[in-house]
Amino acid sequence: MAGFRVVTDSTADVPAEWCERLGIEVVPLRVLFGTESFRDRVDLTTGQFFERLRQSDRLPTTSAPSPGDFATVYERLSHECEGVVSIHISGELSGTAEAARVGAASVEGFPVHVIDSRCLTICLAYLCRTAAESSSLEAAVRRVEERVPRQRILALLDTLRYLEMGGRIGRAQALLGTVLDVKPILSLADGKVVPLDRVRTRAKAITRLIERLHQDLPVERLAVMHAQAPEDAERIRARLAADLPDVEVEVGEIGAVLGTHVGPGAIGVAYIRR
């Protein structure tokens, strides 16, 4: 029987190759467009999601997996390994970690360590990779918990439309931002989203994003994440790779749950500080 396994949820945007190589199990959240319900990245690809989002005049909603969804996975894994570390999207943003805890409690005699990552997207994936590459379940839990406070995401939104549709800002503010071509820069740290800056034009905002990252060096892991903006992501990756030759800079695509709130064209850097 294998030592232990890593479980996460679909907000982690874990590359498929990592799941395969490291045996990371992903439990999908659900995305609801009106009465239609889809399992994130199972029934609906990221590309299909953004296509529907562009055409929709109402934001989709997202829902956490049920405790039963988690219990089913843990029950199956209890026959394959000796324990699980289950790492999930920030509890400030979703009830997923709490559902995992309830699901774990129903599988008796099988150790499941549920960790609230206080983050999401590739930062969460990095925690899963760290856990999966650890020597034991205890080491995995310790190494992940050490890194939770050192995660950061800096994100640049292409439009304020989706924040307005989600009720996060008023229509006048969104309209003014569009007229002035203002690009907001947001930060996610310790589970909370905080507005950092508003910059005129996308090109200037990308430069500001890179400057802010440089103020937070050194980093242990670093990725450029995007929502349907692969060319900008590659340009940023190339700049960062030149600036930081000792760091592997990866590129990934934001999934449906974060994509609902930031919209197409969003771009960001996600990293774990050293």
FENTAUR-V760554 format. One record per residue. N is the residue number from 1. RES is the residue in three letters. SS is DSSP state (H for helix, E for strand, C for the rest). PHI is phi in whole degrees, -180 to 180 (none if undefined). NEAR is the number of other C-alpha atoms within 10 Angstrom. Layout:
# FENTAUR-V760554
n res ss phi near
N RES SS PHI NEAR
N RES SS PHI NEAR
This chain:
# FENTAUR-V760554
n res ss phi near
1 MET C none 8
2 ALA E -63 10
3 GLY C -63 12
4 PHE C -154 24
5 ARG E -131 26
6 VAL E -111 27
7 VAL E -120 26
8 THR E -144 28
9 ASP E -124 28
10 SER H -71 27
11 THR H -72 28
12 ALA H -74 27
13 ASP C 50 26
14 VAL C -71 25
15 PRO C -57 12
16 ALA H -56 11
17 GLU H -64 10
18 TRP H -66 15
19 CYS H -58 18
20 GLU H -67 10
21 ARG H -71 9
22 LEU H -105 16
23 GLY C 68 15
24 ILE E -82 23
25 GLU E -98 19
26 VAL E -113 20
27 VAL E -99 23
28 PRO C -77 22
29 LEU C -78 23
30 ARG E -112 23
31 VAL E -116 23
32 LEU E -118 15
33 PHE E -102 17
34 GLY C 62 11
35 THR C -93 7
36 GLU E -87 8
37 SER E -116 16
38 PHE E -129 18
39 ARG E -80 18
40 ASP E -55 24
41 ARG C 67 21
42 VAL C -110 13
43 ASP C -91 13
44 LEU E -143 16
45 THR C -76 15
46 THR H -61 19
47 GLY H -61 15
48 GLN H -64 12
49 PHE H -60 22
50 PHE H -66 20
51 GLU H -63 13
52 ARG H -67 13
53 LEU H -62 20
54 ARG H -60 13
55 GLN H -87 8
56 SER C -90 12
57 ASP C -96 10
58 ARG C -130 13
59 LEU C -68 20
60 PRO C -69 22
61 THR E -111 16
62 THR E -125 20
63 SER E -135 17
64 ALA C -68 21
65 PRO C -61 21
66 SER C -81 18
67 PRO H -53 19
68 GLY H -64 15
69 ASP H -59 16
70 PHE H -69 26
71 ALA H -59 20
72 THR H -60 14
73 VAL H -66 17
74 TYR H -63 26
75 GLU H -61 16
76 ARG H -63 11
77 LEU H -69 20
78 SER C -63 20
79 HIS C -93 12
80 GLU C -114 14
81 CYS E -151 15
82 GLU C -98 16
83 GLY E 175 23
84 VAL E -135 23
85 VAL E -110 23
86 SER E -117 28
87 ILE E -117 27
88 HIS E -137 31
89 ILE C -51 26
90 SER C -47 22
91 GLY C -63 17
92 GLU C -71 14
93 LEU C -110 14
94 SER C -159 16
95 GLY C -89 16
96 THR H -62 25
97 ALA H -62 26
98 GLU H -67 19
99 ALA H -62 19
100 ALA H -64 31
101 ARG H -63 18
102 VAL H -65 16
103 GLY H -62 21
104 ALA H -65 25
105 ALA H -65 14
106 SER C -86 16
107 VAL C -103 18
108 GLU C -75 10
109 GLY C 73 9
110 PHE C -125 18
111 PRO E -72 17
112 VAL E -125 25
113 HIS E -99 19
114 VAL E -92 21
115 ILE E -121 22
116 ASP E -82 21
117 SER C -71 27
118 ARG C 61 23
119 CYS C -152 29
120 LEU C -164 28
121 THR H 48 24
122 ILE H -65 28
123 CYS H -60 29
124 LEU H -64 29
125 ALA H -61 25
126 TYR H -63 25
127 LEU H -64 28
128 CYS H -64 30
129 ARG H -65 20
130 THR H -58 17
131 ALA H -62 29
132 ALA H -64 23
133 GLU C -91 13
134 SER C -83 17
135 SER C -81 11
136 SER C -155 15
137 LEU H -61 22
138 GLU H -63 14
139 ALA H -65 14
140 ALA H -61 24
141 VAL H -62 21
142 ARG H -63 13
143 ARG H -67 15
144 VAL H -69 22
145 GLU H -63 16
146 GLU H -64 10
147 ARG H -90 18
148 VAL H -52 22
149 PRO C -72 16
150 ARG C -100 16
151 GLN E -87 27
152 ARG E -147 24
153 ILE E -130 24
154 LEU E -115 24
155 ALA E -127 26
156 LEU E -115 26
157 LEU C -95 26
158 ASP C -82 24
159 THR C -147 21
160 LEU C -92 25
161 ARG H -57 22
162 TYR H -77 24
163 LEU H -67 19
164 GLU H -68 18
165 MET H -61 18
166 GLY C -85 16
167 GLY C 77 10
168 ARG C -79 12
169 ILE C -139 14
170 GLY C -82 14
171 ARG H -63 15
172 ALA H -61 10
173 GLN H -63 12
174 ALA H -65 18
175 LEU H -65 15
176 LEU H -61 12
177 GLY H -61 19
178 THR H -68 15
179 VAL H -62 8
180 LEU C -86 11
181 ASP C 55 17
182 VAL E -87 21
183 LYS E -111 24
184 PRO E -78 21
185 ILE E -111 23
186 LEU E -116 19
187 SER E -124 20
188 LEU E -120 19
189 ALA E -145 18
190 ASP C 53 16
191 GLY C 84 21
192 LYS E -117 13
193 VAL E -92 16
194 VAL E -129 12
195 PRO E -72 12
196 LEU E -106 14
197 ASP E -163 15
198 ARG E -133 17
199 VAL E -125 19
200 ARG E -77 13
201 THR C 75 14
202 ARG H -67 16
203 ALA H -60 12
204 LYS H -66 11
205 ALA H -66 22
206 ILE H -64 22
207 THR H -62 12
208 ARG H -65 17
209 LEU H -59 21
210 ILE H -66 16
211 GLU H -61 11
212 ARG H -65 13
213 LEU H -63 18
214 HIS H -61 14
215 GLN C -74 8
216 ASP C -114 13
217 LEU C -72 13
218 PRO C -86 14
219 VAL E -121 17
220 GLU E -94 15
221 ARG E -135 18
222 LEU E -152 25
223 ALA E -142 24
224 VAL E -101 27
225 MET E -112 29
226 HIS E -144 26
227 ALA C -115 25
228 GLN C 61 20
229 ALA C -137 15
230 PRO H -65 17
231 GLU H -68 10
232 ASP H -62 17
233 ALA H -61 24
234 GLU H -68 16
235 ARG H -63 13
236 ILE H -66 24
237 ARG H -59 21
238 ALA H -63 13
239 ARG H -63 12
240 LEU H -69 20
241 ALA H -63 16
242 ALA H -70 12
243 ASP H -73 11
244 LEU C -127 15
245 PRO C -64 9
246 ASP C -92 10
247 VAL C -116 16
248 GLU C -78 13
249 VAL E -104 20
250 GLU E -100 17
251 VAL E -124 18
252 GLY E -144 19
253 GLU E -108 22
254 ILE C -68 27
255 GLY C -89 24
256 ALA H -66 30
257 VAL H -67 25
258 LEU H -70 18
259 GLY H -59 22
260 THR H -56 22
261 HIS H -94 21
262 VAL H -100 23
263 GLY C 80 24
264 PRO C -62 21
265 GLY C 90 16
266 ALA C -67 24
267 ILE E -147 28
268 GLY E -164 24
269 VAL E -117 27
270 ALA E -123 29
271 TYR E -155 25
272 ILE E -117 22
273 ARG E -69 17
274 ARG C -78 12
